[in-house]
C-alpha cells in the first residue's frame, strides 16, 4: 500500500464479491448500521486506519464509511493493465476451469468488475483483484460497459432517448430483487442503490442517497419529468418510467417493483402520490 502526502492510502480495490460499508466503525460490541454495499473491482481510498481490522474509506463515487480491511487490497500492476469486464447477468460464477460441471469458487453480482486475461469459445479467462484466475461464461459479462464515469448532470451537455432508455432497462433488470437497506447488488438492494446502479451500469455517477445532490442532479418540478428522471419522496427515491409509472426498491413492497402516480391505474400508489416532493434530472 502506498501512502500519499495527505496520509491517504490510494490504489486500493475491493477484492471480495461484495463488501459492506458501515456508518460507524464496527467494534464487535454492538450492531452497526449499513451505509452502502460495494462490489468487486471498485476502487477506494483509505482515509485512515480505525483499528487493526477496520479502515475509514472513501469510494470512487465519493461515498465514505468504514470497511473491514480483509475486503480490499492494493491494485497490482498486472490487474490494472488488463481491460475490464463488467458482470451483466444477475450473478456470474467464476470457475477454476472452463467447465460448468465444476463448482464455482466465487459468485459475483451484477456490476462487479474483473480483468480480461484471455478467452475460449464460450468462456472468458478472468483475473480477480486478488490475483486469482478463473473462467466465467461470456453471456454473463460485458466488454463494452463504460467504467470512466461522468458525474451526472454537470457532465452532460445533452443526452438522447437512447441513454435514458438504457438507464431504465438497467433498472428493470433488478425487478423482483429483495429490498435490503444499504444494498446495491442482486442479492438485495435499496431505493437509492437501485437508482445509483441503473446509472452506474451506463457510466454515469449519481449520489447514492435518497436526496437531491446538485453535484450530480438538477432539481426540477414533477410536471416536466422525462423517463429516467428521479422522483424524490421523504427518505425515498424512485425512477420515472413515463406515463406516471416509476420503478423503485420498496421496503413495504418487499423489493424492486413498479408503481404509478396516476389515480385509477392498477398499480397506483396514493401513498407515494401525496408524498412526492420533487423530481431530479441527471441527463440534460
ABEGO torsion letter per residue (X at the ends): XBBBAAGBBBGBBBABABBBBBABBBAGABBBBBABBBBBGBBBBBABBABAABBBBBBAAGBBEBBBAAABBBBBAAAAABBBBBBABABBBBBABBBAABBBABBBBBGBBBBBAEBBAABBBBBBAAGBBBBBBAAABBAABBABBBBEAAABABBBAAAAAAAAAAAAAABGBBBBBGBABAAEBBAAAAAAAAAAAAGBBBBABBBBBAAABBBBBAAABBBGBBBBBBGBBBBBAEGGBBBBBBAAAGEBBBBBABBGBAABBAAAAAABABBBBABX
